[in-house]
Amino acid sequence: MMVFNRAVLVLIVAFVFTPVIAGIVRFIEDLRFDKQVARRTARMTTGAQPLVSIVLPFAGDVDRLQRQLDLMQASLTYQRYEVLVMVSAETTATLRRLRQIVAQNTTMRVIEFTETTNVANLLSQGAMFSRGEFVLTLPINGVVSGNSWKKHWRCL
């Protein structure tokens, strides 16, 4: 009878207190996320906040990315945009070159992920990190030319 009572007590604790503890942990995580969002938005001024965020998953070719960014700057007259380059598990040399590009381009940010992930996850994470009200996602292997930029831009 004593073993049965202990088993019932363990089941009650497991089924009643586990969701309560999980809820408390979730609440704490939400508070931490809200603080991170508040810090990120506090750093932005209203005039500097972009209207459009362009999310571009990185395909591994830094030179191609540089050409796309140059073409984009040359063909777009709109100034309130940002480019988020989503990088997944790249070498330190590649990251160093990307940081050099970011230093030259004020509208670009690089979001780094240490583990390899798929393109869909990179795009959804890019939407979460975006500052703009509108998000434009581009394909990972898509060739971007001046005309296709204008077609993409007209969608917004």
N, CA, C and O atoms as a GROMACS GRO file, in nm:
protein
  624
    1MET      N    1   0.081  -0.119   0.000
    1MET     CA    2   0.000   0.000   0.000
    1MET      C    3   0.087   0.127   0.000
    1MET      O    4   0.054   0.227  -0.064
    2MET      N    5   0.200   0.121   0.073
    2MET     CA    6   0.289   0.236   0.082
    2MET      C    7   0.354   0.265  -0.054
    2MET      O    8   0.372   0.381  -0.090
    3VAL      N    9   0.390   0.161  -0.128
    3VAL     CA   10   0.450   0.178  -0.261
    3VAL      C   11   0.350   0.238  -0.357
    3VAL      O   12   0.385   0.322  -0.440
    4PHE      N   13   0.225   0.196  -0.346
    4PHE     CA   14   0.119   0.250  -0.431
    4PHE      C   15   0.098   0.399  -0.404
    4PHE      O   16   0.080   0.477  -0.497
    5ASN      N   17   0.099   0.439  -0.278
    5ASN     CA   18   0.083   0.580  -0.242
    5ASN      C   19   0.198   0.664  -0.295
    5ASN      O   20   0.176   0.776  -0.342
    6ARG      N   21   0.321   0.613  -0.289
    6ARG     CA   22   0.435   0.685  -0.342
    6ARG      C   23   0.426   0.698  -0.494
    6ARG      O   24   0.461   0.802  -0.550
    7ALA      N   25   0.382   0.593  -0.560
    7ALA     CA   26   0.366   0.597  -0.706
    7ALA      C   27   0.262   0.700  -0.746
    7ALA      O   28   0.281   0.774  -0.841
    8VAL      N   29   0.152   0.704  -0.673
    8VAL     CA   30   0.048   0.802  -0.702
    8VAL      C   31   0.101   0.943  -0.677
    8VAL      O   32   0.073   1.034  -0.756
    9LEU      N   33   0.176   0.962  -0.570
    9LEU     CA   34   0.234   1.092  -0.541
    9LEU      C   35   0.332   1.136  -0.650
    9LEU      O   36   0.332   1.253  -0.689
   10VAL      N   37   0.413   1.045  -0.699
   10VAL     CA   38   0.507   1.076  -0.807
   10VAL      C   39   0.431   1.114  -0.934
   10VAL      O   40   0.469   1.209  -1.002
   11LEU      N   41   0.324   1.042  -0.966
   11LEU     CA   42   0.244   1.075  -1.084
   11LEU      C   43   0.177   1.211  -1.071
   11LEU      O   44   0.172   1.288  -1.166
   12ILE      N   45   0.127   1.240  -0.952
   12ILE     CA   46   0.064   1.370  -0.931
   12ILE      C   47   0.167   1.482  -0.948
   12ILE      O   48   0.140   1.582  -1.014
   13VAL      N   49   0.283   1.464  -0.889
   13VAL     CA   50   0.389   1.565  -0.902
   13VAL      C   51   0.430   1.580  -1.048
   13VAL      O   52   0.450   1.692  -1.096
   14ALA      N   53   0.444   1.469  -1.117
   14ALA     CA   54   0.488   1.473  -1.257
   14ALA      C   55   0.387   1.541  -1.347
   14ALA      O   56   0.424   1.622  -1.432
   15PHE      N   57   0.258   1.512  -1.330
   15PHE     CA   58   0.157   1.566  -1.420
   15PHE      C   59   0.104   1.703  -1.379
   15PHE      O   60   0.049   1.775  -1.463
   16VAL      N   61   0.121   1.741  -1.254
   16VAL     CA   62   0.071   1.870  -1.210
   16VAL      C   63   0.182   1.975  -1.212
   16VAL      O   64   0.162   2.085  -1.263
   17PHE      N   65   0.297   1.941  -1.158
   17PHE     CA   66   0.400   2.042  -1.143
   17PHE      C   67   0.488   2.059  -1.267
   17PHE      O   68   0.547   2.166  -1.284
   18THR      N   69   0.498   1.961  -1.352
   18THR     CA   70   0.579   1.976  -1.474
   18THR      C   71   0.524   2.086  -1.564
   18THR      O   72   0.603   2.169  -1.610
   19PRO      N   73   0.394   2.090  -1.593
   19PRO     CA   74   0.345   2.203  -1.674
   19PRO      C   75   0.360   2.338  -1.605
   19PRO      O   76   0.381   2.440  -1.670
   20VAL      N   77   0.348   2.338  -1.472
   20VAL     CA   78   0.366   2.464  -1.400
   20VAL      C   79   0.510   2.512  -1.413
   20VAL      O   80   0.534   2.631  -1.439
   21ILE      N   81   0.605   2.424  -1.396
   21ILE     CA   82   0.746   2.460  -1.409
   21ILE      C   83   0.778   2.501  -1.552
   21ILE      O   84   0.850   2.598  -1.575
   22ALA      N   85   0.723   2.427  -1.649
   22ALA     CA   86   0.745   2.463  -1.789
   22ALA      C   87   0.686   2.600  -1.820
   22ALA      O   88   0.745   2.677  -1.896
   23GLY      N   89   0.571   2.631  -1.763
   23GLY     CA   90   0.510   2.762  -1.783
   23GLY      C   91   0.594   2.873  -1.724
   23GLY      O   92   0.606   2.980  -1.784
   24ILE      N   93   0.652   2.848  -1.608
   24ILE     CA   94   0.738   2.949  -1.545
   24ILE      C   95   0.863   2.972  -1.630
   24ILE      O   96   0.905   3.086  -1.650
   25VAL      N   97   0.922   2.864  -1.680
   25VAL     CA   98   1.040   2.877  -1.765
   25VAL      C   99   1.006   2.954  -1.893
   25VAL      O  100   1.083   3.039  -1.936
   26ARG      N  101   0.891   2.924  -1.953
   26ARG     CA  102   0.847   2.992  -2.075
   26ARG      C  103   0.825   3.142  -2.048
   26ARG      O  104   0.861   3.227  -2.130
   27PHE      N  105   0.765   3.173  -1.932
   27PHE     CA  106   0.742   3.312  -1.894
   27PHE      C  107   0.874   3.388  -1.881
   27PHE      O  108   0.885   3.501  -1.927
   28ILE      N  109   0.973   3.326  -1.819
   28ILE     CA  110   1.104   3.389  -1.803
   28ILE      C  111   1.171   3.409  -1.939
   28ILE      O  112   1.231   3.513  -1.963
   29GLU      N  113   1.160   3.309  -2.028
   29GLU     CA  114   1.217   3.323  -2.162
   29GLU      C  115   1.149   3.437  -2.238
   29GLU      O  116   1.216   3.512  -2.310
   30ASP      N  117   1.016   3.450  -2.224
   30ASP     CA  118   0.945   3.560  -2.291
   30ASP      C  119   0.991   3.695  -2.239
   30ASP      O  120   1.005   3.790  -2.316
   31LEU      N  121   1.014   3.704  -2.109
   31LEU     CA  122   1.064   3.830  -2.053
   31LEU      C  123   1.202   3.865  -2.108
   31LEU      O  124   1.229   3.980  -2.141
   32ARG      N  125   1.288   3.764  -2.117
   32ARG     CA  126   1.422   3.788  -2.171
   32ARG      C  127   1.414   3.833  -2.317
   32ARG      O  128   1.486   3.923  -2.357
   33PHE      N  129   1.326   3.769  -2.397
   33PHE     CA  130   1.311   3.805  -2.537
   33PHE      C  131   1.257   3.948  -2.549
   33PHE      O  132   1.302   4.025  -2.633
   34ASP      N  133   1.159   3.983  -2.464
   34ASP     CA  134   1.105   4.118  -2.467
   34ASP      C  135   1.212   4.221  -2.434
   34ASP      O  136   1.214   4.329  -2.494
   35LYS      N  137   1.301   4.189  -2.341
   35LYS     CA  138   1.411   4.281  -2.308
   35LYS      C  139   1.506   4.297  -2.426
   35LYS      O  140   1.554   4.407  -2.452
   36GLN      N  141   1.533   4.187  -2.498
   36GLN     CA  142   1.621   4.194  -2.614
   36GLN      C  143   1.559   4.280  -2.723
   36GLN      O  144   1.628   4.361  -2.785
   37VAL      N  145   1.430   4.264  -2.746
   37VAL     CA  146   1.361   4.343  -2.848
   37VAL      C  147   1.360   4.490  -2.807
   37VAL      O  148   1.380   4.578  -2.890
   38ALA      N  149   1.337   4.517  -2.678
   38ALA     CA  150   1.336   4.656  -2.630
   38ALA      C  151   1.473   4.720  -2.646
   38ALA      O  152   1.482   4.836  -2.686
   39ARG      N  153   1.581   4.645  -2.617
   39ARG     CA  154   1.716   4.699  -2.635
   39ARG      C  155   1.744   4.727  -2.782
   39ARG      O  156   1.804   4.830  -2.816
   40ARG      N  157   1.700   4.635  -2.869
   40ARG     CA  158   1.726   4.652  -3.012
   40ARG      C  159   1.650   4.772  -3.067
   40ARG      O  160   1.705   4.849  -3.145
   41THR      N  161   1.526   4.789  -3.027
   41THR     CA  162   1.448   4.902  -3.077
   41THR      C  163   1.491   5.033  -3.014
   41THR      O  164   1.473   5.138  -3.075
   42ALA      N  165   1.547   5.029  -2.894
   42ALA     CA  166   1.597   5.152  -2.831
   42ALA      C  167   1.718   5.206  -2.905
   42ALA      O  168   1.741   5.327  -2.906
   43ARG      N  169   1.796   5.119  -2.967
   43ARG     CA  170   1.914   5.163  -3.042
   43ARG      C  171   1.876   5.232  -3.173
   43ARG      O  172   1.956   5.307  -3.229
   44MET      N  173   1.755   5.207  -3.221
   44MET     CA  174   1.713   5.265  -3.348
   44MET      C  175   1.647   5.400  -3.324
   44MET      O  176   1.571   5.417  -3.229
   45THR      N  177   1.675   5.492  -3.410
   45THR     CA  178   1.602   5.617  -3.407
   45THR      C  179   1.491   5.608  -3.510
   45THR      O  180   1.498   5.526  -3.602
   46THR      N  181   1.389   5.690  -3.497
   46THR     CA  182   1.276   5.680  -3.588
   46THR      C  183   1.313   5.713  -3.731
   46THR      O  184   1.259   5.653  -3.824
   47GLY      N  185   1.404   5.807  -3.751
   47GLY     CA  186   1.443   5.843  -3.886
   47GLY      C  187   1.530   5.738  -3.953
   47GLY      O  188   1.533   5.728  -4.075
   48ALA      N  189   1.602   5.659  -3.872
   48ALA     CA  190   1.695   5.562  -3.927
   48ALA      C  191   1.631   5.425  -3.950
   48ALA      O  192   1.692   5.339  -4.014
   49GLN      N  193   1.512   5.405  -3.900
   49GLN     CA  194   1.449   5.274  -3.915
   49GLN      C  195   1.407   5.252  -4.060
   49GLN      O  196   1.338   5.335  -4.118
   50PRO      N  197   1.450   5.140  -4.119
   50PRO     CA  198   1.415   5.116  -4.259
   50PRO      C  199   1.269   5.074  -4.273
   50PRO      O  200   1.209   5.019  -4.181
   51LEU      N  201   1.214   5.102  -4.388
   51LEU     CA  202   1.078   5.060  -4.417
   51LEU      C  203   1.076   4.919  -4.472
   51LEU      O  204   0.984   4.842  -4.444
   52VAL      N  205   1.178   4.883  -4.550
   52VAL     CA  206   1.184   4.752  -4.615
   52VAL      C  207   1.311   4.680  -4.571
   52VAL      O  208   1.420   4.738  -4.570
   53SER      N  209   1.296   4.553  -4.534
   53SER     CA  210   1.410   4.467  -4.503
   53SER      C  211   1.422   4.363  -4.613
   53SER      O  212   1.326   4.291  -4.642
   54ILE      N  213   1.538   4.355  -4.674
   54ILE     CA  214   1.564   4.257  -4.779
   54ILE      C  215   1.646   4.145  -4.716
   54ILE      O  216   1.760   4.167  -4.674
   55VAL      N  217   1.588   4.026  -4.710
   55VAL     CA  218   1.654   3.910  -4.648
   55VAL      C  219   1.715   3.827  -4.758
   55VAL      O  220   1.647   3.781  -4.850
   56LEU      N  221   1.845   3.807  -4.748
   56LEU     CA  222   1.920   3.735  -4.851
   56LEU      C  223   2.000   3.624  -4.786
   56LEU      O  224   2.096   3.651  -4.714
   57PRO      N  225   1.964   3.497  -4.810
   57PRO     CA  226   2.046   3.388  -4.756
   57PRO      C  227   2.178   3.382  -4.831
   57PRO      O  228   2.182   3.396  -4.954
   58PHE      N  229   2.285   3.360  -4.758
   58PHE     CA  230   2.419   3.362  -4.816
   58PHE      C  231   2.451   3.227  -4.878
   58PHE      O  232   2.436   3.123  -4.814
   59ALA      N  233   2.494   3.229  -5.005
   59ALA     CA  234   2.522   3.106  -5.079
   59ALA      C  235   2.668   3.063  -5.072
   59ALA      O  236   2.702   2.959  -5.126
   60GLY      N  237   2.753   3.139  -5.006
   60GLY     CA  238   2.892   3.100  -4.992
   60GLY      C  239   2.990   3.174  -5.080
   60GLY      O  240   3.110   3.159  -5.063
   61ASP      N  241   2.942   3.254  -5.174
   61ASP     CA  242   3.029   3.327  -5.266
   61ASP      C  243   3.027   3.475  -5.230
   61ASP      O  244   2.929   3.544  -5.259
   62VAL      N  245   3.133   3.523  -5.168
   62VAL     CA  246   3.139   3.662  -5.122
   62VAL      C  247   3.144   3.759  -5.239
   62VAL      O  248   3.084   3.866  -5.234
   63ASP      N  249   3.215   3.722  -5.345
   63ASP     CA  250   3.225   3.811  -5.461
   63ASP      C  251   3.089   3.831  -5.527
   63ASP      O  252   3.055   3.941  -5.569
   64ARG      N  253   3.012   3.724  -5.537
   64ARG     CA  254   2.878   3.733  -5.596
   64ARG      C  255   2.788   3.823  -5.509
   64ARG      O  256   2.711   3.903  -5.561
   65LEU      N  257   2.800   3.808  -5.378
   65LEU     CA  258   2.723   3.892  -5.288
   65LEU      C  259   2.762   4.039  -5.305
   65LEU      O  260   2.676   4.126  -5.308
   66GLN      N  261   2.890   4.066  -5.318
   66GLN     CA  262   2.936   4.203  -5.338
   66GLN      C  263   2.880   4.260  -5.467
   66GLN      O  264   2.836   4.375  -5.470
   67ARG      N  265   2.880   4.181  -5.575
   67ARG     CA  266   2.823   4.227  -5.702
   67ARG      C  267   2.675   4.256  -5.688
   67ARG      O  268   2.626   4.356  -5.742
   68GLN      N  269   2.601   4.170  -5.617
   68GLN     CA  270   2.458   4.193  -5.598
   68GLN      C  271   2.433   4.321  -5.519
   68GLN      O  272   2.343   4.398  -5.552
   69LEU      N  273   2.512   4.342  -5.414
   69LEU     CA  274   2.494   4.464  -5.335
   69LEU      C  275   2.526   4.588  -5.415
   69LEU      O  276   2.456   4.689  -5.405
   70ASP      N  277   2.632   4.583  -5.496
   70ASP     CA  278   2.668   4.697  -5.580
   70ASP      C  279   2.558   4.726  -5.682
   70ASP      O  280   2.522   4.842  -5.704
   71LEU      N  281   2.506   4.622  -5.743
   71LEU     CA  282   2.399   4.637  -5.840
   71LEU      C  283   2.273   4.692  -5.774
   71LEU      O  284   2.204   4.777  -5.832
   72MET      N  285   2.245   4.645  -5.655
   72MET     CA  286   2.128   4.692  -5.584
   72MET      C  287   2.141   4.841  -5.550
   72MET      O  288   2.046   4.917  -5.569
   73GLN      N  289   2.256   4.882  -5.502
   73GLN     CA  290   2.276   5.024  -5.470
   73GLN      C  291   2.271   5.111  -5.595
   73GLN      O  292   2.224   5.225  -5.590
   74ALA      N  293   2.319   5.058  -5.707
   74ALA     CA  294   2.318   5.137  -5.831
   74ALA      C  295   2.179   5.148  -5.891
   74ALA      O  296   2.147   5.250  -5.952
   75SER      N  297   2.095   5.045  -5.875
   75SER     CA  298   1.966   5.045  -5.943
   75SER      C  299   1.851   5.096  -5.858
   75SER      O  300   1.746   5.132  -5.911
   76LEU      N  301   1.868   5.101  -5.726
   76LEU     CA  302   1.759   5.147  -5.640
   76LEU      C  303   1.780   5.292  -5.600
   76LEU      O  304   1.889   5.332  -5.558
   77THR      N  305   1.674   5.370  -5.614
   77THR     CA  306   1.680   5.509  -5.569
   77THR      C  307   1.621   5.524  -5.430
   77THR      O  308   1.640   5.627  -5.365
   78TYR      N  309   1.551   5.424  -5.384
   78TYR     CA  310   1.490   5.426  -5.251
   78TYR      C  311   1.598   5.409  -5.144
   78TYR      O  312   1.687   5.325  -5.161
   79GLN      N  313   1.594   5.485  -5.036
   79GLN     CA  314   1.701   5.483  -4.937
   79GLN      C  315   1.664   5.415  -4.806
   79GLN      O  316   1.754   5.377  -4.730
   80ARG      N  317   1.538   5.397  -4.776
   80ARG     CA  318   1.500   5.342  -4.646
   80ARG      C  319   1.486   5.190  -4.653
   80ARG      O  320   1.375   5.137  -4.641
   81TYR      N  321   1.595   5.123  -4.673
   81TYR     CA  322   1.595   4.977  -4.675
   81TYR      C  323   1.719   4.926  -4.603
   81TYR      O  324   1.816   4.999  -4.584
   82GLU      N  325   1.713   4.800  -4.565
   82GLU     CA  326   1.828   4.732  -4.506
   82GLU      C  327   1.841   4.596  -4.573
   82GLU      O  328   1.742   4.539  -4.620
   83VAL      N  329   1.961   4.545  -4.576
   83VAL     CA  330   1.986   4.412  -4.632
   83VAL      C  331   2.036   4.323  -4.518
   83VAL      O  332   2.136   4.354  -4.452
   84LEU      N  333   1.966   4.214  -4.497
   84LEU     CA  334   2.007   4.116  -4.397
   84LEU      C  335   2.064   3.996  -4.470
   84LEU      O  336   1.993   3.928  -4.543
   85VAL      N  337   2.191   3.971  -4.450
   85VAL     CA  338   2.256   3.855  -4.510
   85VAL      C  339   2.260   3.747  -4.403
   85VAL      O  340   2.325   3.763  -4.300
   86MET      N  341   2.192   3.637  -4.429
   86MET     CA  342   2.181   3.528  -4.334
   86MET      C  343   2.290   3.426  -4.364
   86MET      O  344   2.292   3.366  -4.472
   87VAL      N  345   2.381   3.406  -4.270
   87VAL     CA  346   2.498   3.321  -4.289
   87VAL      C  347   2.487   3.200  -4.197
   87VAL      O  348   2.458   3.213  -4.079
   88SER      N  349   2.511   3.082  -4.254
   88SER     CA  350   2.500   2.959  -4.177
   88SER      C  351   2.631   2.881  -4.183
   88SER      O  352   2.669   2.831  -4.289
   89ALA      N  353   2.700   2.870  -4.070
   89ALA     CA  354   2.820   2.786  -4.053
   89ALA      C  355   2.925   2.810  -4.160
   89ALA      O  356   2.959   2.719  -4.236
   90GLU      N  357   2.977   2.931  -4.166
   90GLU     CA  358   3.081   2.966  -4.263
   90GLU      C  359   3.218   2.968  -4.195
   90GLU      O  360   3.227   2.970  -4.072
   91THR      N  361   3.322   2.967  -4.275
   91THR     CA  362   3.458   2.971  -4.223
   91THR      C  363   3.490   3.111  -4.172
   91THR      O  364   3.422   3.208  -4.205
   92THR      N  365   3.594   3.121  -4.093
   92THR     CA  366   3.631   3.251  -4.038
   92THR      C  367   3.681   3.347  -4.145
   92THR      O  368   3.661   3.468  -4.134
   93ALA      N  369   3.744   3.295  -4.248
   93ALA     CA  370   3.790   3.381  -4.358
   93ALA      C  371   3.670   3.444  -4.431
   93ALA      O  372   3.673   3.563  -4.465
   94THR      N  373   3.568   3.366  -4.454
   94THR     CA  374   3.448   3.418  -4.520
   94THR      C  375   3.380   3.521  -4.431
   94THR      O  376   3.337   3.626  -4.479
   95LEU      N  377   3.371   3.493  -4.302
   95LEU     CA  378   3.309   3.588  -4.211
   95LEU      C  379   3.389   3.718  -4.203
   95LEU      O  380   3.331   3.826  -4.191
   96ARG      N  381   3.519   3.709  -4.210
   96ARG     CA  382   3.603   3.828  -4.208
   96ARG      C  383   3.575   3.914  -4.332
   96ARG      O  384   3.565   4.036  -4.321
   97ARG      N  385   3.563   3.851  -4.448
   97ARG     CA  386   3.533   3.926  -4.571
   97ARG      C  387   3.394   3.988  -4.565
   97ARG      O  388   3.373   4.099  -4.613
   98LEU      N  389   3.298   3.914  -4.505
   98LEU     CA  390   3.164   3.970  -4.491
   98LEU      C  391   3.164   4.092  -4.398
   98LEU      O  392   3.093   4.189  -4.422
   99ARG      N  393   3.243   4.086  -4.293
   99ARG     CA  394   3.252   4.200  -4.202
   99ARG      C  395   3.314   4.322  -4.272
   99ARG      O  396   3.278   4.435  -4.242
  100GLN      N  397   3.406   4.298  -4.364
  100GLN     CA  398   3.463   4.409  -4.440
  100GLN      C  399   3.357   4.473  -4.529
  100GLN      O  400   3.353   4.595  -4.542
  101ILE      N  401   3.273   4.391  -4.589
  101ILE     CA  402   3.164   4.444  -4.673
  101ILE      C  403   3.067   4.524  -4.588
  101ILE      O  404   3.021   4.630  -4.629
  102VAL      N  405   3.034   4.473  -4.468
  102VAL     CA  406   2.943   4.544  -4.379
  102VAL      C  407   3.000   4.679  -4.338
  102VAL      O  408   2.927   4.777  -4.326
  103ALA      N  409   3.131   4.685  -4.317
  103ALA     CA  410   3.194   4.811  -4.279
  103ALA      C  411   3.182   4.915  -4.391
  103ALA      O  412   3.178   5.035  -4.363
  104GLN      N  413   3.176   4.870  -4.515
  104GLN     CA  414   3.164   4.962  -4.628
  104GLN      C  415   3.019   4.999  -4.657
  104GLN      O  416   2.993   5.104  -4.715
  105ASN      N  417   2.925   4.915  -4.618
  105ASN     CA  418   2.784   4.932  -4.652
  105ASN      C  419   2.703   4.951  -4.525
  105ASN      O  420   2.691   4.858  -4.445
  106THR      N  421   2.649   5.069  -4.504
  106THR     CA  422   2.576   5.098  -4.380
  106THR      C  423   2.437   5.036  -4.376
  106THR      O  424   2.379   5.024  -4.268
  107THR      N  425   2.382   4.997  -4.489
  107THR     CA  426   2.247   4.940  -4.491
  107THR      C  427   2.248   4.788  -4.475
  107THR      O  428   2.142   4.726  -4.480
  108MET      N  429   2.362   4.729  -4.457
  108MET     CA  430   2.373   4.583  -4.453
  108MET      C  431   2.406   4.534  -4.312
  108MET      O  432   2.484   4.595  -4.240
  109ARG      N  433   2.342   4.423  -4.276
  109ARG     CA  434   2.375   4.353  -4.152
  109ARG      C  435   2.396   4.206  -4.184
  109ARG      O  436   2.332   4.152  -4.274
  110VAL      N  437   2.484   4.142  -4.110
  110VAL     CA  438   2.508   3.999  -4.125
  110VAL      C  439   2.461   3.930  -3.998
  110VAL      O  440   2.502   3.966  -3.888
  111ILE      N  441   2.373   3.831  -4.015
  111ILE     CA  442   2.324   3.751  -3.903
  111ILE      C  443   2.390   3.614  -3.917
  111ILE      O  444   2.369   3.544  -4.016
  112GLU      N  445   2.470   3.577  -3.818
  112GLU     CA  446   2.547   3.453  -3.824
  112GLU      C  447   2.480   3.343  -3.741
  112GLU      O  448   2.434   3.367  -3.630
  113PHE      N  449   2.476   3.222  -3.798
  113PHE     CA  450   2.433   3.103  -3.727
  113PHE      C  451   2.550   3.006  -3.724
  113PHE      O  452   2.614   2.983  -3.826
  114THR      N  453   2.579   2.950  -3.608
  114THR     CA  454   2.696   2.864  -3.595
  114THR      C  455   2.672   2.725  -3.651
  114THR      O  456   2.766   2.657  -3.691
  115GLU      N  457   2.547   2.682  -3.656
  115GLU     CA  458   2.516   2.549  -3.708
  115GLU      C  459   2.457   2.559  -3.848
  115GLU      O  460   2.398   2.661  -3.884
  116THR      N  461   2.474   2.455  -3.925
  116THR     CA  462   2.419   2.451  -4.059
  116THR      C  463   2.267   2.438  -4.052
  116THR      O  464   2.215   2.358  -3.974
  117THR      N  465   2.198   2.517  -4.131
  117THR     CA  466   2.053   2.513  -4.135
  117THR      C  467   2.006   2.531  -4.279
  117THR      O  468   2.085   2.567  -4.366
  118ASN      N  469   1.879   2.505  -4.303
  118ASN     CA  470   1.827   2.513  -4.439
  118ASN      C  471   1.786   2.656  -4.473
  118ASN      O  472   1.780   2.743  -4.386
  119VAL      N  473   1.756   2.679  -4.599
  119VAL     CA  474   1.725   2.812  -4.649
  119VAL      C  475   1.594   2.864  -4.590
  119VAL      O  476   1.584   2.983  -4.556
  120ALA      N  477   1.495   2.778  -4.576
  120ALA     CA  478   1.367   2.822  -4.521
  120ALA      C  479   1.384   2.874  -4.379
  120ALA      O  480   1.322   2.974  -4.342
  121ASN      N  481   1.465   2.808  -4.301
  121ASN     CA  482   1.490   2.854  -4.165
  121ASN      C  483   1.566   2.986  -4.166
  121ASN      O  484   1.538   3.074  -4.085
  122LEU      N  485   1.662   3.000  -4.256
  122LEU     CA  486   1.735   3.126  -4.266
  122LEU      C  487   1.642   3.242  -4.300
  122LEU      O  488   1.653   3.350  -4.243
  123LEU      N  489   1.550   3.218  -4.394
  123LEU     CA  490   1.457   3.324  -4.433
  123LEU      C  491   1.362   3.360  -4.320
  123LEU      O  492   1.334   3.478  -4.299
  124SER      N  493   1.311   3.260  -4.248
  124SER     CA  494   1.220   3.291  -4.138
  124SER      C  495   1.293   3.361  -4.024
  124SER      O  496   1.237   3.451  -3.961
  125GLN      N  497   1.418   3.321  -3.996
  125GLN     CA  498   1.496   3.391  -3.895
  125GLN      C  499   1.527   3.534  -3.940
  125GLN      O  500   1.529   3.626  -3.858
  126GLY      N  501   1.550   3.551  -4.068
  126GLY     CA  502   1.575   3.685  -4.120
  126GLY      C  503   1.454   3.775  -4.104
  126GLY      O  504   1.468   3.894  -4.075
  127ALA      N  505   1.335   3.719  -4.122
  127ALA     CA  506   1.213   3.797  -4.100
  127ALA      C  507   1.201   3.839  -3.954
  127ALA      O  508   1.151   3.947  -3.923
  128MET      N  509   1.246   3.753  -3.863
  128MET     CA  510   1.240   3.786  -3.721
  128MET      C  511   1.341   3.896  -3.684
  128MET      O  512   1.313   3.978  -3.598
  129PHE      N  513   1.456   3.897  -3.748
  129PHE     CA  514   1.560   3.996  -3.718
  129PHE      C  515   1.540   4.127  -3.794
  129PHE      O  516   1.612   4.224  -3.769
  130SER      N  517   1.445   4.131  -3.884
  130SER     CA  518   1.429   4.250  -3.967
  130SER      C  519   1.375   4.367  -3.886
  130SER      O  520   1.299   4.349  -3.791
  131ARG      N  521   1.415   4.486  -3.924
  131ARG     CA  522   1.368   4.608  -3.861
  131ARG      C  523   1.258   4.675  -3.940
  131ARG      O  524   1.182   4.755  -3.885
  132GLY      N  525   1.249   4.642  -4.067
  132GLY     CA  526   1.153   4.708  -4.153
  132GLY      C  527   1.011   4.657  -4.135
  132GLY      O  528   0.988   4.550  -4.077
  133GLU      N  529   0.917   4.735  -4.185
  133GLU     CA  530   0.777   4.694  -4.178
  133GLU      C  531   0.743   4.593  -4.286
  133GLU      O  532   0.653   4.511  -4.268
  134PHE      N  533   0.814   4.598  -4.397
  134PHE     CA  534   0.796   4.503  -4.505
  134PHE      C  535   0.922   4.419  -4.519
  134PHE      O  536   1.033   4.469  -4.501
  135VAL      N  537   0.904   4.292  -4.552
  135VAL     CA  538   1.018   4.201  -4.568
  135VAL      C  539   1.015   4.145  -4.709
  135VAL      O  540   0.913   4.092  -4.754
  136LEU      N  541   1.126   4.158  -4.778
  136LEU     CA  542   1.143   4.102  -4.912
  136LEU      C  543   1.248   3.993  -4.902
  136LEU      O  544   1.363   4.020  -4.868
  137THR      N  545   1.210   3.870  -4.933
  137THR     CA  546   1.306   3.759  -4.927
  137THR      C  547   1.348   3.725  -5.069
  137THR      O  548   1.267   3.725  -5.162
  138LEU      N  549   1.476   3.696  -5.083
  138LEU     CA  550   1.530   3.662  -5.214
  138LEU      C  551   1.582   3.520  -5.211
  138LEU      O  552   1.625   3.472  -5.106
  139PRO      N  553   1.579   3.450  -5.325
  139PRO     CA  554   1.627   3.311  -5.329
  139PRO      C  555   1.778   3.305  -5.312
  139PRO      O  556   1.850   3.401  -5.340
  140ILE      N  557   1.825   3.190  -5.265
  140ILE     CA  558   1.967   3.174  -5.235
  140ILE      C  559   2.052   3.171  -5.361
  140ILE      O  560   2.164   3.222  -5.359
  141ASN      N  561   2.003   3.114  -5.468
  141ASN     CA  562   2.082   3.104  -5.590
  141ASN      C  563   2.027   3.192  -5.702
  141ASN      O  564   2.066   3.177  -5.818
  142GLY      N  565   1.938   3.282  -5.667
  142GLY     CA  566   1.878   3.367  -5.768
  142GLY      C  567   1.976   3.471  -5.819
  142GLY      O  568   2.047   3.534  -5.741
  143VAL      N  569   1.981   3.488  -5.950
  143VAL     CA  570   2.067   3.590  -6.010
  143VAL      C  571   1.986   3.719  -6.012
  143VAL      O  572   1.876   3.723  -6.067
  144VAL      N  573   2.041   3.821  -5.953
  144VAL     CA  574   1.969   3.947  -5.943
  144VAL      C  575   2.030   4.046  -6.041
  144VAL      O  576   2.150   4.073  -6.038
  145SER      N  577   1.945   4.099  -6.127
  145SER     CA  578   1.989   4.201  -6.221
  145SER      C  579   1.910   4.328  -6.194
  145SER      O  580   1.819   4.329  -6.110
  146GLY      N  581   1.944   4.434  -6.264
  146GLY     CA  582   1.875   4.560  -6.243
  146GLY      C  583   1.726   4.551  -6.269
  146GLY      O  584   1.646   4.607  -6.193
  147ASN      N  585   1.686   4.480  -6.375
  147ASN     CA  586   1.544   4.469  -6.407
  147ASN      C  587   1.469   4.385  -6.304
  147ASN      O  588   1.355   4.417  -6.269
  148SER      N  589   1.531   4.278  -6.257
  148SER     CA  590   1.461   4.196  -6.158
  148SER      C  591   1.447   4.269  -6.025
  148SER      O  592   1.350   4.247  -5.952
  149TRP      N  593   1.544   4.357  -5.993
  149TRP     CA  594   1.528   4.438  -5.872
  149TRP      C  595   1.408   4.528  -5.884
  149TRP      O  596   1.331   4.543  -5.789
  150LYS      N  597   1.390   4.587  -6.002
  150LYS     CA  598   1.275   4.676  -6.020
  150LYS      C  599   1.144   4.598  -6.011
  150LYS      O  600   1.046   4.649  -5.958
  151LYS      N  601   1.143   4.475  -6.062
  151LYS     CA  602   1.021   4.393  -6.052
  151LYS      C  603   0.993   4.355  -5.907
  151LYS      O  604   0.878   4.360  -5.863
  152HIS      N  605   1.097   4.318  -5.832
  152HIS     CA  606   1.078   4.287  -5.691
  152HIS      C  607   1.029   4.409  -5.615
  152HIS      O  608   0.940   4.399  -5.530
  153TRP      N  609   1.086   4.522  -5.646
  153TRP     CA  610   1.055   4.644  -5.572
  153TRP      C  611   0.912   4.688  -5.599
  153TRP      O  612   0.847   4.743  -5.509
  154ARG      N  613   0.861   4.667  -5.721
  154ARG     CA  614   0.725   4.705  -5.753
  154ARG      C  615   0.622   4.626  -5.672
  154ARG      O  616   0.511   4.673  -5.650
  155CYS      N  617   0.661   4.505  -5.628
  155CYS     CA  618   0.568   4.425  -5.548
  155CYS      C  619   0.537   4.491  -5.415
  155CYS      O  620   0.430   4.469  -5.358
  156LEU      N  621   0.628   4.572  -5.367
  156LEU     CA  622   0.605   4.640  -5.240
  156LEU      C  623   0.530   4.768  -5.263
  156LEU      O  624   0.500   4.840  -5.168
   0.00000   0.00000   0.00000
